Amino acid sequence: MSKTKADPRKTLIWLSMGTEEGEKIAERGGATESATDSRELRDILKTKGFEENENLIYYEEPGGRHSEKYWARLMPKVLEFLLTGR
């Protein structure tokens, strides 16, 4: 594992999550463990200098599941962002 830190000025991150991915946890307000973990990761990245809608895209798909069907719909936007920064 690299010990080099990502430079937010030179790095683009797309983080997306479906609200139905993973197991629902009552202690987390009925949200899935995966969804709350992704939100936590987003928040950590923001403390490291990443800015939402600039060099960090966080997208939560209501009702989305861990499947190619959901990924396929997002792929054009993901590629546009990662390849052009827009």
C-alpha positions as CSV (number, residue, x, y, z in Angstrom):
1,M,0.0,0.0,0.0
2,S,1.3,3.4,-1.0
3,K,2.2,5.9,1.8
4,T,1.8,8.8,-0.6
5,K,-1.3,10.9,0.1
6,A,-3.6,11.9,-2.7
7,D,-3.3,15.6,-3.5
8,P,-6.9,16.9,-3.7
9,R,-5.8,19.5,-6.3
10,K,-4.7,16.7,-8.7
11,T,-7.2,14.0,-7.8
12,L,-10.8,13.4,-8.8
13,I,-13.0,11.0,-6.8
14,W,-16.5,9.7,-7.7
15,L,-18.2,7.9,-4.8
16,S,-21.7,6.6,-5.4
17,M,-23.9,4.4,-3.4
18,G,-27.4,2.9,-3.7
19,T,-29.6,3.3,-0.6
20,E,-30.5,-0.4,-0.8
21,E,-26.9,-1.7,-0.9
22,G,-26.0,-3.9,2.0
23,E,-27.8,-4.8,5.2
24,K,-30.1,-2.3,7.0
25,I,-29.0,-1.5,10.5
26,A,-31.6,-0.3,13.1
27,E,-29.0,1.6,15.1
28,R,-28.2,3.6,12.0
29,G,-31.8,4.8,11.5
30,G,-32.7,2.0,9.1
31,A,-30.0,3.0,6.7
32,T,-27.7,0.3,5.3
33,E,-24.2,-0.2,6.7
34,S,-22.8,0.4,3.2
35,A,-24.6,3.7,2.8
36,T,-23.6,5.1,6.2
37,D,-20.0,3.9,5.6
38,S,-20.0,5.8,2.3
39,R,-21.3,8.9,3.9
40,E,-18.6,8.7,6.5
41,L,-15.9,8.2,3.8
42,R,-17.3,11.3,2.0
43,D,-17.1,13.3,5.1
44,I,-13.5,12.2,5.8
45,L,-12.5,13.1,2.3
46,K,-13.9,16.6,2.8
47,T,-11.7,17.0,5.9
48,K,-8.7,16.1,3.7
49,G,-9.3,18.9,1.2
50,F,-11.7,17.4,-1.2
51,E,-14.7,19.5,-2.2
52,E,-18.1,18.2,-3.2
53,N,-19.0,19.0,-6.8
54,E,-15.4,20.1,-7.5
55,N,-13.0,17.2,-7.1
56,L,-15.3,14.9,-5.2
57,I,-18.7,13.7,-6.5
58,Y,-20.9,11.9,-4.0
59,Y,-24.1,10.4,-5.4
60,E,-26.6,8.4,-3.5
61,E,-29.1,6.5,-5.7
62,P,-32.5,6.2,-3.9
63,G,-33.5,2.6,-4.1
64,G,-30.2,1.7,-5.8
65,R,-28.6,-1.7,-5.4
66,H,-25.2,-3.2,-6.0
67,S,-25.7,-4.2,-9.6
68,E,-24.6,-3.5,-13.2
69,K,-28.1,-2.1,-13.9
70,Y,-27.5,0.9,-11.6
71,W,-23.8,1.3,-12.6
72,A,-24.7,1.4,-16.3
73,R,-26.9,4.4,-15.8
74,L,-24.2,6.3,-14.0
75,M,-21.2,5.3,-16.2
76,P,-21.5,8.2,-18.8
77,K,-21.5,10.8,-15.9
78,V,-18.7,9.0,-14.1
79,L,-16.5,8.8,-17.1
80,E,-17.1,12.4,-18.1
81,F,-16.2,13.6,-14.6
82,L,-13.1,11.4,-14.3
83,L,-11.8,12.2,-17.8
84,T,-12.7,15.9,-18.0
85,G,-13.2,17.1,-14.4
86,R,-16.7,18.3,-15.2
